[in-house]
Amino acid sequence: MRSKENPRNWILVANSARAIIIDDKGAEAPLTVLQVLRHPDGRKNAAELVTDQPGRGQSSSGRSAPLAPRTDPHRGSQAQFAAEIAKALDDSLGAKQFSGLIVAASSPFYGVLLEHLSPQVRKAIIRKIERDLSDLPLFQLRDKLLAP
């Protein structure tokens, strides 16, 4: 499934706190880590992500009550990190640094990431795995990715 122009595939292994971009030059060559992106907010709980108190709303009875946040703080944090990963991949694909992409990402970050990938990067995806493989050693990663 490698293109003749650039037979290089990349592997993206990601969760909401870390993304690893790996070069796969083929079955005979070892995998090589090209870039590690970190997002410390991905490990924080919701209370740590919200910086101020919720606003207050006025009810018809005249009492004020706290307003619920309009967006989930985790979702916003994940979207920010997914956009950063998507830009890195889009720039690299545009520079023809890879032709095929295997994506392995934890759930629910997987869905957030796919929403942010450009159509060109999505088209380059040759395999999708909705699973967190980020703690796996490189020498085990290829076998996991090729397993049915």
ABEGO torsion letter per residue (X at the ends): XBBAABABBBBBBBBAABBBBBBBAEAABBBBBABBBBBAAAABBAAAABABBBBBBBBAAGBBBBBBBABBAAAAAAAAAAAAAAAAAAAAAAAGABABBBBBBBOAAAAAAAAABBAAAAAABABBBBBBAAABBAAAAAAAAABX
